Amino acid sequence: MEELSIKVNIANRSYPLTVQADEEEMVRRAAKLINDKLKDLQQLFAVKDMQDMLSMISLEIAYELIRLKNTHSREQELLQKEVQQLQQMLEPVNL
């Protein structure tokens, strides 16, 4: 896989990164998400400390990631139960 050297800007700081070519778009979208959330927080609150705002953004994103993983796990468990029920229905009846 091809590696690319890119720069992303987060909170008015530039960060050089090396990423896989197929990951570039997601990395850029992630940086944009952080910057968009940063702008939202700056407009909503009078907080000027960048560290506090970035910490709150990190917490929000981490919470959403955990929530999505939990949702995925529950859906996977339900699917496994349904597959087991279907397998039981399809098992030949022993008479």
C-alpha positions in Angstrom: 0.0 0.0 0.0 1.2 3.5 -0.9 2.1 5.9 2.0 1.6 9.6 1.7 3.1 12.5 3.6 0.3 15.0 4.4 -0.2 17.9 6.7 -3.4 18.4 8.7 -4.3 21.5 10.5 -6.0 21.1 13.9 -6.7 24.1 16.2 -4.5 26.4 14.1 -1.5 24.0 14.3 -0.1 22.0 11.4 0.7 18.3 12.0 2.8 16.4 9.4 1.6 12.8 9.1 2.4 9.7 7.1 -0.8 7.8 6.2 -1.8 5.0 3.8 -3.2 6.4 0.6 -6.6 4.9 1.2 -6.8 6.5 4.7 -6.0 10.1 3.6 -9.6 11.2 3.1 -10.7 9.8 6.5 -7.8 11.5 8.3 -8.6 14.8 6.6 -12.3 14.4 7.5 -11.4 13.6 11.1 -9.3 16.8 11.3 -12.2 18.8 9.8 -14.6 17.3 12.4 -12.4 18.4 15.2 -12.0 21.9 13.8 -15.8 22.2 13.2 -16.5 21.1 16.8 -13.9 23.5 18.0 -15.7 26.4 16.2 -19.0 25.3 17.6 -17.6 25.3 21.2 -16.0 28.7 20.7 -19.3 30.2 19.6 -21.4 28.5 22.4 -19.1 29.1 25.3 -16.7 31.9 26.5 -14.0 29.3 27.0 -10.7 30.5 25.6 -8.5 27.7 26.8 -7.7 25.6 23.8 -6.7 22.6 26.0 -10.1 22.6 27.7 -12.0 22.8 24.3 -9.9 20.0 22.8 -10.4 17.9 25.9 -14.2 18.3 25.6 -14.1 17.4 21.9 -12.0 14.3 22.7 -14.5 13.3 25.3 -17.4 13.7 23.0 -15.8 11.8 20.2 -14.6 9.0 22.5 -18.1 8.7 24.0 -19.6 8.4 20.5 -17.1 5.7 19.5 -17.8 3.7 22.6 -21.6 4.1 22.0 -21.2 2.9 18.5 -19.1 -0.1 19.5 -21.7 -1.1 22.1 -24.5 -0.8 19.6 -22.5 -2.9 17.1 -21.9 -5.6 19.8 -25.6 -5.8 20.7 -26.6 -6.1 17.1 -24.0 -8.8 16.6 -25.4 -10.7 19.6 -28.9 -10.5 18.2 -27.8 -11.7 14.8 -26.0 -14.6 16.4 -29.1 -15.6 18.3 -31.2 -15.4 15.2 -28.7 -17.6 13.3 -28.8 -20.1 16.1 -32.6 -20.2 16.0 -32.5 -20.7 12.2 -30.0 -23.5 12.6 -32.2 -25.2 15.1 -35.2 -24.9 12.9 -33.2 -26.4 10.0 -31.8 -29.3 11.9 -33.3 -32.6 10.8 -35.9 -33.9 13.3 -34.7 -37.2 14.9 -37.7 -39.6 15.1 
